[in-house]
Amino acid sequence: MLTRGNKKKQRTEVTIEKQELLIIREPGSSAWGLCPQCGIEVRLVSANQAAALAGESTRAIYRWIEDGMVHFTETSEGHLFVCLASIPQIGAIEDLTEQSNE
């Protein structure tokens, strides 16, 4: 017979994996183009899209631009586009997706 002192406690460990897919559909806010700093054709997105993809605020993206941490280009109309390849969090993801498409 088991006494109270001899009972074994069971421990259950639960692991939850989460995967997210972010689709941004904003007309005219994303395009393929030549990044002046990279010198290659890359995906260029608005600062808002770059912020959403990087998990940062739009203000953080503008700070990165001001600090020279990310590449950008401006259109003649004054629209700012950010080079996705220059954002560390995104660049690694873009490299992986390009490799899987080859």
N, C-alpha and C positions, 0 to 999 in steps of 0.2 A: 504494500500500500504506500502511495506517495504521501508524504507529509508536505505541509505548506513550504517548508524550507528547501525541499528537494525539487520544486517545480522549475523547469527551464523557461526562460523568457525567449520568445521568438522575435526576431527583428526582421522587418520587411523593408527593403529599399526599393523605391520607385524612381525611375528615371523618365523624365518627360523631354522629348525632343520636339523642337518647334522649328518649322520652316515657313518663311514668308516669301511671298511673291508680290512685288510692287510694280504695277503697270501704270504708267503716267501717260495720259492722253490729253495733251494741251497743244492745240494747233500752233505750229510755228515756233515751238519752244525747244525743239530738238532737231539736230541735223548732223550729217557727216560733213566734215570740212577739214581744211588744213590748219593745224595748230601752229601758229607762228614760232612758238618756243620749241615744240617737239620736232617740227619739220615733217610730220607725217599726217596722213588722213586719219582722223579720230572722230568719235562721237562728241559733239558739242551740245551742251544742255544749258538751260537757264539756271540762274543761281538758286531759284526755288527748287528745281528738280535735283540739282547737285546736293542741296541740303537734305532733301528727302532720301536720296539714295545713300548718302554718307551717314545718315542718322544724326545730323547736326542741325543747328539753326541756320537760317539764311545769313544772319549777322556773322556767324562763324566763317561761312564761306567768303563773305566780303573781307573779313579780317585776314583770311588766308591769302586772298588776292592782293590785299594791301601789303602783306609781308612777303610776297613773292613765292609763297609756298605752292600755289596752284597756277596753272596756265589759263589764260583767258583771251578772248578777242571781242572786239566791239564792232557792230555793224555801222554803216553810215547813218542809220536812223537812231543810233545810240543804244541799241540792244546789246546787252552783255551776255556772252556765252562762255561757259567754263569747259575746259578740256577734261573729260572724264578720266583719261589715262593719267593725269597728273594728280588725281586725288588718291592717296594711298589705299584707303579702304576699297575704292572702286577699281583702281588699276589692277589689283590682284584678282578681283572677280572677273574683269574684262579679259585678262590673260587666260584664265581658266575656261571661259566660254569660247574664246577664239580657238583654243586647243581642242576642245570637244567638238567644234564644228569642222575641223580639218579632216 
